[in-house]
Amino acid sequence: MPEFIYNPDEQNYFNRFPENARGYNLWLRLVEQPVAENLKALQELLRFSPPPHCPCLFVSHRQADRDNALSMAYLAYQNKFQYWVDVLDPYLQAAGITANAILTAGIIEMALLNCTHVVALMTLNTPGSAWIPYEYGRLAEYPALTNNAVAWRHPGFPSNNIPEYMLLRNVHETKDVAAWLMHEYKPYNCHTKWIGPANPYPSPLP
């Protein structure tokens, strides 16, 4: 997970992101006035701005797939990607309770804005998710990035249940996701570190 995503020792929303985070000024405006108009301004930035300089994978998943999400984040790290997965953000759930839905959505938008790629986890828990189609579609809009959105299919998830809009891109098994990450890293020259649970590391994806 990129270090800019959150400061685990800081619960002040104004200080949640450093000044070099993409969308920082719009984030401050949203914190000052968490209204739909300011959220929309943050959303619009993704479509008209160049992608970040280092590759970063947004892991889109249902809460029930926490373990698979962490395993995917670790696979990204092994392939030199930074990553963002919500279960490593200890205050995201609290944000929805103590602030409001607009501010929570703003946190997701900041994560999307600071990522270059997205992988949607397709498991038996996925049907009915409102966030996965949104997150997948948002990063697929990035100008100049054409292969930055894929789905990962759990071996137990029927291939004929993959949503049609995801079939327009690629649906991968675990070995194919690893190859995709390796290929997508080639234009970059960046370094990252693992910021998930240190011991033990997540189990490999099935």
Secondary structure as the mmCIF struct_conf table of DSSP 4:
data_model
#
loop_
_struct_conf.conf_type_id
_struct_conf.id
_struct_conf.beg_label_comp_id
_struct_conf.beg_label_asym_id
_struct_conf.beg_label_seq_id
_struct_conf.end_label_comp_id
_struct_conf.end_label_asym_id
_struct_conf.end_label_seq_id
TURN_TY1_P TURN_TY1_P1 GLU A 3 PHE A 4
BEND BEND1 ILE A 5 ILE A 5
TURN_TY1_P TURN_TY1_P2 PRO A 8 ASP A 9
HELX_RH_3T_P HELX_RH_3T_P1 TYR A 13 ASN A 15
BEND BEND2 ARG A 16 PHE A 17
TURN_TY1_P TURN_TY1_P3 GLU A 19 ASN A 20
BEND BEND3 ALA A 21 ALA A 21
TURN_TY1_P TURN_TY1_P4 ARG A 22 GLY A 23
HELX_RH_AL_P HELX_RH_AL_P1 TYR A 24 GLU A 32
BEND BEND4 GLN A 33 GLN A 33
HELX_RH_AL_P HELX_RH_AL_P2 ALA A 36 PHE A 48
BEND BEND5 SER A 49 SER A 49
HELX_LH_PP_P HELX_LH_PP_P1 PRO A 50 PRO A 52
BEND BEND6 HIS A 53 CYS A 54
STRN STRN1 CYS A 56 SER A 60
HELX_RH_3T_P HELX_RH_3T_P2 GLN A 63 ASP A 65
HELX_RH_AL_P HELX_RH_AL_P3 ARG A 66 GLN A 78
TURN_TY1_P TURN_TY1_P5 ASN A 79 LYS A 80
STRN STRN2 GLN A 82 TRP A 84
HELX_RH_3T_P HELX_RH_3T_P3 ASP A 86 LEU A 88
TURN_TY1_P TURN_TY1_P6 PRO A 90 TYR A 91
HELX_RH_AL_P HELX_RH_AL_P4 LEU A 92 THR A 98
BEND BEND7 ALA A 99 ALA A 99
HELX_RH_AL_P HELX_RH_AL_P5 ALA A 101 LEU A 113
TURN_TY1_P TURN_TY1_P7 ASN A 114 ASN A 114
BEND BEND8 THR A 116 THR A 116
STRN STRN3 HIS A 117 MET A 122
BEND BEND9 THR A 123 THR A 123
TURN_TY1_P TURN_TY1_P8 LEU A 124 ASN A 125
TURN_TY1_P TURN_TY1_P9 PRO A 127 GLY A 128
BEND BEND10 ALA A 130 ALA A 130
HELX_RH_AL_P HELX_RH_AL_P6 TRP A 131 ALA A 140
TURN_TY1_P TURN_TY1_P10 GLU A 141 GLU A 141
TURN_TY1_P TURN_TY1_P11 PRO A 143 ALA A 144
BEND BEND11 THR A 146 ASN A 147
STRN STRN4 ALA A 149 ARG A 153
TURN_TY1_P TURN_TY1_P12 PRO A 155 GLY A 156
BEND BEND12 PHE A 157 PHE A 157
HELX_RH_3T_P HELX_RH_3T_P4 SER A 159 ASN A 161
BEND BEND13 ILE A 162 ILE A 162
HELX_RH_AL_P HELX_RH_AL_P7 GLU A 164 LEU A 167
TURN_TY1_P TURN_TY1_P13 LEU A 168 LEU A 168
BEND BEND14 ARG A 169 ARG A 169
STRN STRN5 ASN A 170 HIS A 172
HELX_RH_AL_P HELX_RH_AL_P8 THR A 174 TYR A 185
TURN_TY1_P TURN_TY1_P14 LYS A 186 PRO A 187
BEND BEND15 GLY A 196 GLY A 196
BEND BEND16 ASN A 199 PRO A 200
HELX_LH_PP_P HELX_LH_PP_P2 TYR A 201 LEU A 205
#
